[in-house]
Structure formats: structure tokens, C-alpha cells
């Protein structure tokens, strides 16, 4: 796959926002420089997640921006999304590959050396390493820090997407530690100027 498509992954976090307005927001982010969208709707029922995915796919395909479904292989298959991202407890990536076929993107979350070594044998396209910094979205996990990110990235054989507390002020340090791209939630959603933040995250 084209690693540039994972340069800046916007991970969705709709909360209580109106669905149509939020879809507009996500598509604007794609127009402004987000290179991939990961649909992460933790507290939404399957029917709503599917509907959001279908709406986003229709619009994002016109922008040539891929959409990856978080944790849900069935929705990915149903709506023909570009891929799926699985955490350590979200099912087998081997089974996901069998179900989705060779053309779909599959990402896998890793936190330590054992995960990195296992990833070498798995049919995946990229690994998500994090949280790099403290993040409310991954409050159950301790921050890895830049030093461990560097060491894990050096051992990786797949494209590395760093996640967790990454913003426009630390993204350069993260990329210098070997990450090929970054995934962001709070830094984009909480920005007072989304366009400016995205451009800075892209280092343009």
C-alpha cells in the first residue's frame, strides 16, 4: 500500500455531534490534508456506524482518501471500506485477512517488543504504536514515550503509525523517531483552527 496514505490519519470522535454535521467536518479535514480516516464509533450501535461509514465512503472516495473501520471486520466488508484496524483484543488479523482478501488495508495495534515480533509474521499492512504520550482516549495504557517509540519503530517491518497525544507541537519529534505517519484525535477535534492544525500536522 501507499504509505503516504497513512501520513495523517484522522480518528473520528463524534461524541454527541449531529451526524450530518460531523460527516461534513470529517470531509473538510480530508480536503485540508488528512490522508486517511479511521472510523471509531465506540458508543454507537452497529446500524448507525454502518450508516456513517456508507456516507463517508461516498464522499471520501471522490477525494481519494481511504476510510478504515476500527474494530469491525463485518462493517468493513459490508460497506466495502478500504480496510480495518484491530486492537489486541479485537479479533484475529489472520481471520480478517481471509475474510477481507488481499486488497484491503489491515492495521494492528502494538504496545511492546513481543507485539512487534509477532507482527512480523502477520498479514498486515501497518502497525499502530501508542499511546506515545498521555491520552484520555487511551487512559488505560501508560504512555510509551519517544525513546520506546524509536526502539519499537527500529524493530518494525511494517509501516508505523504513531498514536496517542500527538499534536502540532510534538509531531516532528514523533516522525524523527521513525514513525511513517501519525493518527490524531484530540489535537484535530479540539483545535480552534482545524485547517491550520492539519497543515501543521502534515508539516507543510
Number of C-alpha atoms within 10 A of each C-alpha: 11 8 15 12 16 23 23 24 25 28 25 21 20 20 12 7 10 9 15 11 10 17 19 13 15 23 17 15 22 23 15 16 21 27 23 24 29 23 24 20 19 14 10 12 9 14 10 12 18 18 14 17 24 18 14 21 22 10 16 20 13 8 13 14 21 21 26 28 29 23 22 20 24 16 21 24 18 11 15 16 22 22 25 27 27 22 16 13 8 14 13 14 22 13 12 23 20 11 13 20 11 11 10 21 22 24 26 24 23 23 21 15 15 9 17 20 15 10 21 13 10 13 18 21 20 23 27 24 26 27 26 22 20 18 19 12 13 15 11 10 16 14 19 19 15 17 12 18 24 18 14 23 23 13 12 20 15 18 22 27 27 32 25 27 22 26 23 17 11 12 20 16 12 23 19 11 19 20 26 20 24 24 26 24 20 18 20 24 19 10 13 10 10 17 17 15 22 24 16 16 26 19 10 8
